């Protein structure tokens, strides 16, 4: 995350469906794949997908991981900011992955929120 310098992770490296997204120091990895006109993000430690619970459009809803199901709630647009960072936007909700409250703390929730150009919504991808 551009604001905090911390990567997107799953709390406690859980392998459970429904485990929540956070930002966390360390080197969590995701596999990005193309699907239709968007991308999927698979958390390497669990093999599960970045997911919007039930395709909700509620702002502030914490993102989660879930077993792959092919739903649009597991598809994401990676919108370049023009300087090496991207906004991760849900295909189903149209909302962006956002570090809640622009926190810089480990364990801060990653929620969905209206894209606003904030650095807490900007993510960088690097080869693992």
N, C-alpha and C positions, 0 to 999 in steps of 0.2 A: 504494500500500500504506500502510495507516495507520501501521504501525511505522516505515517508512523514508521515507515521503513520495514514493516513486518508483513509476512506472508499470510495468505488465506489458509486456514486449517480447520480441522474438525476437532471440537473440544475433546481433550483427553485421548486423541487418536482413536476414538471409538469406532467400532465396526458395525454398530447397530443402525438399522433404519431409523430415521428421525433424529439422529445425533446432530447437534447444532453447529453452525459455522461461527468461528471466531478468528481474530488475528492472533498470531502466536509466533514468538521468536523461534528460530530453528530453520529447518529446511524441509518442510512438508512439500510434497510434490503432487502435481495434478497432470493427467494425460488429457490433452485437448484433441478432439476429433471433430471432423466436419460431419454435419447431418442436415440434409435438406439445405436450407439457406442460412443455417446457424451453426453453432458448435455445441458439443457436450464437454463437460469438465468432470473427469473421473478422478476421485481421490485415490492415490496410489496405495495408501496404507489399508484401505477398506475395499477398494474396487467398486465403490458406490458413487452415484452421480450427484453433482450439485443440483439442488431441487428447491422449487418453491412449493411449500405444502399445499396440496390440492389446487394448485394454480391460483392461489389467493391474490387479490389485488390490494390487499391491506398494506398501507405504508407502515413501516416499523416492524413488520413480521420478520423474525429471525430466519435466515435461510438454513437449510438442512441438507443432509445427504440421504439418498434413498436408492434402493436397488433400481437398476435400469428398467424403464418401462416404455420408452419411446415417446413419452408425452411431451408436449410443448413446454410444460413446467420444468423440464430438464434440458431445454434448449436455450442457448444464450447468444446474443449478438456481442461481438467484441468491437467496440467503436473506438477508433484511434483518436487520441487527443492531439496528435500531430507532433509529439515530442518523445515518443518511445513508450508512452503509457496508454492504457485502454480503459474505457468504461465498460463494465460487464453488465449487460442489460438483458433481463428475462424476456424471452420471446412471448411467454404467456401473459405476464403482467405488465410489461413495458417499463418496469421499475429497475433501478440500478443497484448493484451490490455496494453497500455503504457501511463504513465503520461507524457504528452508532455514536453520536455526539462528537465525532472527530477525535475519539479517544486515541491515545498513543500507548495504552496499557496492554500487556499480554492478557488474553482472555476476553477482550472487548468483543461484544456481539457484532456480527456482520448481518445486517438487515437489508431489506429492500426499501428503496426510497426514490422519489422522483429525481431523475438526473438533474443536477444543478451545477456541474462543472467543478465541484469541490474536490480538493486533493484527497479527501477521505473516500472518494468514489473512483480514484484513479489507481490502476493496477499495472504492474510491469510483469512481463513474461520472460523467462530465461530458460535456456536448455538445462535439463537436470543432469 
